Amino acid sequence: MLVVTLMWSTAGVVTRHLEHARSFEVTFWRSFFTVLALLVILPLFQGRAVFRRIQGGGSALWISGVCWCGMFTFFMVAITLTSVANVLVTMSIAPLLTALSARIFIGHRIAPRTWFAIVVAGCGIGYMYGSQISQGVSLVGTLVALCVPISGAANWTLTQDAHAKGQDVDLIPAVLIGAVLSSLLTLPLAFPFQASTHDLVLLAGLGVVQLAIPSALSVRCASVLKAPEVSLLCLLEVIFGILLAWVGANEVPGPNVLTGGALVISALAINEIVGWRNRG
């Protein structure tokens, strides 16, 4: 899982080294190469029968695929519009949005510690947004980034609800569906293609190493590790991603991002650690 978070965190720094590809073209190529990689990885992980299971997966599998499509697409578009740190800190609130979504739509109880974490993390995100507005910085990229944890929260809430009804959703095929939908959605918007050979090599690396392989591995890890362990380890993506963009692309995070991000990460970490200890 540590390797998975490190692989995920490379998206920002790699994107900063692209020569000509921009916005929807970046998103298209990453999703396209993810599809190619998963067509090889899925049979290795689950056998050729996985493709038959996709056909008979039911509506929950396809809706999950739509959610993955949203996560893939919004993430890469946001990375091209705002700083890596902004995107990663905004994305990190996904577990708290998931808790709220599960409470609203399927009636899951939220522990007091999680309510506290939601308030503190909300203050952190609010501080980041407020500082950007006061400095005249465009919020478009950050708002697009907010769609990533919203898509993630919808996905995990759907998965939990389906599981409660005895309809388990196989998340690895759902990742493939999401990548296919993201490719089809962004293809018309990617024209005219401007990516150089250098760009295509980097984007292929993102599709295979940054997305396809770690996504498949993370689902396997989640079946072995406890939920708090996975949540805590996933927070490392934020730290790794900001450090890699800082060192590898000279993208220094602003003080407002560091302050707001510290509030968000602290709230998430404390919530998971306390929950872990209580369950122990």
C-alpha positions as CSV (number, residue, x, y, z in Angstrom):
1,M,0.0,0.0,0.0
2,L,2.9,2.3,0.6
3,V,4.1,1.6,-3.0
4,V,0.6,2.2,-4.2
5,T,0.4,5.7,-2.6
6,L,3.9,6.6,-4.0
7,M,2.8,5.5,-7.5
8,W,-0.5,7.5,-7.3
9,S,1.5,10.6,-6.1
10,T,3.5,10.9,-9.3
11,A,0.7,12.4,-11.4
12,G,1.4,16.0,-10.6
13,V,5.1,16.0,-11.1
14,V,4.9,14.0,-14.4
15,T,2.2,16.4,-15.7
16,R,4.4,19.4,-15.1
17,H,7.0,18.0,-17.5
18,L,4.7,17.6,-20.5
19,E,5.7,19.7,-23.5
20,H,2.5,20.3,-25.5
21,A,-0.4,18.2,-24.3
22,R,-2.9,20.1,-22.3
23,S,-6.2,19.6,-20.3
24,F,-8.6,17.2,-22.0
25,E,-5.9,15.7,-24.2
26,V,-3.9,14.8,-21.1
27,T,-6.9,13.2,-19.5
28,F,-7.7,11.3,-22.7
29,W,-4.3,9.8,-23.1
30,R,-3.9,8.8,-19.5
31,S,-7.3,7.1,-19.5
32,F,-6.6,5.4,-22.9
33,F,-3.3,3.9,-21.7
34,T,-5.0,2.9,-18.5
35,V,-7.6,0.9,-20.6
36,L,-4.8,-0.8,-22.5
37,A,-3.0,-1.7,-19.3
38,L,-6.1,-3.0,-17.5
39,L,-7.0,-5.2,-20.5
40,V,-3.7,-7.1,-19.7
41,I,-3.8,-6.8,-15.9
42,L,-7.4,-7.9,-15.3
43,P,-7.0,-11.4,-16.9
44,L,-3.8,-11.8,-14.9
45,F,-5.6,-10.9,-11.6
46,Q,-9.0,-12.5,-12.1
47,G,-8.8,-14.7,-15.2
48,R,-10.5,-14.3,-18.6
49,A,-13.9,-14.8,-16.8
50,V,-13.6,-11.2,-15.6
51,F,-14.9,-9.9,-18.9
52,R,-18.0,-12.1,-18.6
53,R,-18.6,-10.7,-15.1
54,I,-18.5,-7.2,-16.5
55,Q,-21.3,-8.1,-18.9
56,G,-23.4,-9.5,-16.1
57,G,-22.3,-7.0,-13.4
58,G,-25.6,-5.2,-13.2
59,S,-26.4,-1.5,-12.8
60,A,-24.3,-1.1,-9.6
61,L,-21.1,-2.0,-11.5
62,W,-21.8,0.4,-14.3
63,I,-22.7,3.2,-12.0
64,S,-19.5,2.6,-10.1
65,G,-17.7,2.8,-13.5
66,V,-19.3,6.2,-14.1
67,C,-18.0,7.3,-10.7
68,W,-14.5,6.1,-11.5
69,C,-14.8,8.0,-14.8
70,G,-15.6,11.2,-12.9
71,M,-12.7,10.7,-10.6
72,F,-10.2,10.1,-13.4
73,T,-11.5,12.9,-15.6
74,F,-11.9,15.6,-12.9
75,F,-8.5,14.8,-11.4
76,M,-6.5,15.3,-14.5
77,V,-8.4,18.4,-15.6
78,A,-7.9,19.9,-12.2
79,I,-4.1,19.1,-12.2
80,T,-3.8,21.2,-15.4
81,L,-5.8,24.1,-13.9
82,T,-4.3,24.5,-10.5
83,S,-1.4,23.5,-8.2
84,V,-0.8,19.9,-7.3
85,A,-1.0,20.7,-3.6
86,N,-4.5,22.3,-4.1
87,V,-5.8,19.2,-5.9
88,L,-4.4,16.7,-3.5
89,V,-5.5,18.5,-0.3
90,T,-9.0,18.9,-1.8
91,M,-9.1,15.2,-2.8
92,S,-8.1,14.1,0.7
93,I,-11.5,15.0,2.2
94,A,-13.0,12.0,0.3
95,P,-13.4,9.8,3.4
96,L,-15.3,12.5,5.3
97,L,-17.5,13.2,2.3
98,T,-18.1,9.5,2.1
99,A,-19.2,9.4,5.7
100,L,-21.6,12.3,5.1
101,S,-23.0,10.7,1.9
102,A,-23.5,7.3,3.7
103,R,-25.3,9.1,6.5
104,I,-27.6,11.0,4.2
105,F,-28.4,8.3,1.6
106,I,-28.2,5.0,3.4
107,G,-28.5,6.0,7.1
108,H,-25.0,5.1,8.4
109,R,-24.3,6.6,11.8
110,I,-21.5,9.1,12.1
111,A,-19.3,8.9,15.2
112,P,-18.8,12.2,17.1
113,R,-15.0,12.1,16.3
114,T,-15.9,12.0,12.6
115,W,-18.3,14.9,12.9
116,F,-15.4,16.8,14.6
117,A,-13.0,15.8,11.8
118,I,-15.6,17.0,9.2
119,V,-15.8,20.4,10.8
120,V,-12.0,20.8,11.2
121,A,-11.3,19.6,7.6
122,G,-14.1,21.9,6.3
123,C,-12.4,24.8,8.1
124,G,-9.1,23.8,6.4
125,I,-10.7,23.6,2.9
126,G,-12.6,26.9,3.6
127,Y,-9.4,28.6,4.6
128,M,-7.7,27.5,1.4
129,Y,-10.6,28.7,-0.8
130,G,-11.0,31.9,1.1
131,S,-7.3,32.8,0.8
132,Q,-7.4,32.1,-2.9
133,I,-10.4,34.4,-3.4
134,S,-8.8,37.2,-1.4
135,Q,-5.7,36.9,-3.5
136,G,-7.6,37.0,-6.8
137,V,-6.6,33.4,-7.7
138,S,-9.0,31.5,-10.0
139,L,-11.0,28.9,-8.1
140,V,-11.9,26.9,-11.2
141,G,-9.2,24.3,-10.8
142,T,-9.9,23.8,-7.1
143,L,-13.7,23.5,-7.7
144,V,-13.0,20.9,-10.4
145,A,-10.7,19.1,-7.9
146,L,-13.7,19.1,-5.4
147,C,-15.6,16.9,-7.9
148,V,-13.0,14.1,-7.4
149,P,-13.9,13.4,-3.7
150,I,-17.6,13.9,-4.5
151,S,-17.3,11.2,-7.2
152,G,-15.4,9.0,-4.8
153,A,-18.0,9.5,-2.1
154,A,-20.7,8.5,-4.4
155,N,-18.8,5.4,-5.5
156,W,-18.1,4.1,-2.0
157,T,-21.6,4.9,-0.8
158,L,-23.0,3.0,-3.8
159,T,-20.7,0.1,-3.1
160,Q,-21.6,-0.1,0.6
161,D,-25.3,0.0,-0.3
162,A,-25.0,-2.7,-2.9
163,H,-23.0,-4.8,-0.4
164,A,-25.7,-4.4,2.2
165,K,-28.3,-5.7,-0.3
166,G,-26.1,-8.7,-1.2
167,Q,-24.9,-7.3,-4.5
168,D,-21.1,-7.0,-4.2
169,V,-19.5,-4.7,-6.7
170,D,-16.2,-5.9,-8.2
171,L,-14.2,-2.7,-8.1
172,I,-11.4,-3.7,-10.4
173,P,-13.6,-4.2,-13.5
174,A,-15.4,-0.9,-12.5
175,V,-12.0,0.8,-12.8
176,L,-11.8,-0.5,-16.4
177,I,-15.3,0.8,-17.2
178,G,-14.4,4.2,-15.7
179,A,-11.2,4.4,-17.8
180,V,-13.2,3.5,-21.0
181,L,-15.9,6.0,-20.3
182,S,-13.3,8.7,-19.5
183,S,-11.5,8.0,-22.8
184,L,-14.7,8.2,-24.8
185,L,-15.9,11.4,-23.0
186,T,-12.7,13.3,-23.4
187,L,-11.8,12.1,-26.9
188,P,-13.9,14.8,-28.8
189,L,-12.5,17.5,-26.5
190,A,-8.9,16.4,-26.9
191,F,-8.8,17.4,-30.6
192,P,-6.6,18.6,-32.2
193,F,-3.9,16.3,-30.7
194,Q,-0.8,18.2,-29.8
195,A,1.1,15.7,-27.6
196,S,4.7,15.1,-28.6
197,T,6.4,11.7,-28.5
198,H,7.9,12.8,-25.2
199,D,4.4,13.6,-23.9
200,L,3.0,10.3,-25.0
201,V,5.8,8.4,-23.2
202,L,5.0,10.3,-20.0
203,L,1.2,9.9,-20.4
204,A,1.6,6.2,-21.0
205,G,3.6,6.0,-17.8
206,L,0.8,7.7,-16.0
207,G,-1.8,5.4,-17.5
208,V,0.1,2.2,-16.6
209,V,2.2,3.0,-13.5
210,Q,0.3,5.9,-11.9
211,L,-3.2,4.6,-12.4
212,A,-3.8,1.0,-13.7
213,I,-1.3,-0.9,-11.6
214,P,-1.9,0.9,-8.3
215,S,-5.7,0.9,-8.7
216,A,-5.7,-2.9,-9.1
217,L,-3.2,-3.3,-6.2
218,S,-5.2,-1.0,-3.9
219,V,-8.3,-3.1,-4.3
220,R,-6.3,-6.2,-3.3
221,C,-4.7,-4.3,-0.4
222,A,-8.1,-3.2,0.8
223,S,-9.2,-6.8,1.1
224,V,-6.3,-7.6,3.4
225,L,-5.8,-4.4,5.4
226,K,-8.2,-2.8,7.8
227,A,-10.1,0.2,6.6
228,P,-8.3,2.7,9.0
229,E,-5.0,1.4,7.8
230,V,-5.9,1.9,4.2
231,S,-7.3,5.4,5.0
232,L,-4.1,6.4,6.9
233,L,-1.8,5.1,4.2
234,C,-3.8,6.8,1.5
235,L,-3.0,10.2,3.2
236,L,0.6,9.6,2.2
237,E,-0.4,10.4,-1.4
238,V,-1.0,14.0,-0.4
239,I,2.4,14.3,1.3
240,F,4.3,12.4,-1.4
241,G,2.6,14.3,-4.2
242,I,3.3,17.7,-2.8
243,L,6.9,16.8,-2.1
244,L,7.5,15.3,-5.6
245,A,6.0,18.4,-7.3
246,W,8.1,20.6,-5.0
247,V,11.4,18.8,-5.6
248,G,10.7,17.5,-9.2
249,A,8.9,20.5,-10.7
250,N,9.8,23.4,-8.4
251,E,6.1,23.9,-7.5
252,V,6.3,25.4,-4.1
253,P,3.0,25.1,-2.1
254,G,1.6,28.4,-0.8
255,P,1.3,29.1,2.9
256,N,-2.5,29.0,2.6
257,V,-2.4,25.5,1.2
258,L,0.1,24.3,3.8
259,T,-2.0,25.7,6.6
260,G,-5.3,24.5,5.3
261,G,-3.8,21.2,4.3
262,A,-2.3,20.7,7.8
263,L,-5.8,21.1,9.3
264,V,-7.3,18.6,6.8
265,I,-4.6,16.0,7.1
266,S,-4.5,16.3,10.9
267,A,-8.3,15.9,11.2
268,L,-8.3,12.8,8.9
269,A,-5.4,11.2,10.7
270,I,-6.7,11.8,14.2
271,N,-10.2,10.5,13.2
272,E,-8.7,7.3,11.8
273,I,-6.3,6.7,14.7
274,V,-8.9,7.2,17.4
275,G,-11.3,4.9,15.5
276,W,-8.7,2.3,15.1
277,R,-7.9,2.4,18.8
278,N,-11.6,2.2,19.8
279,R,-12.1,-0.8,17.6
280,G,-9.0,-2.4,19.1
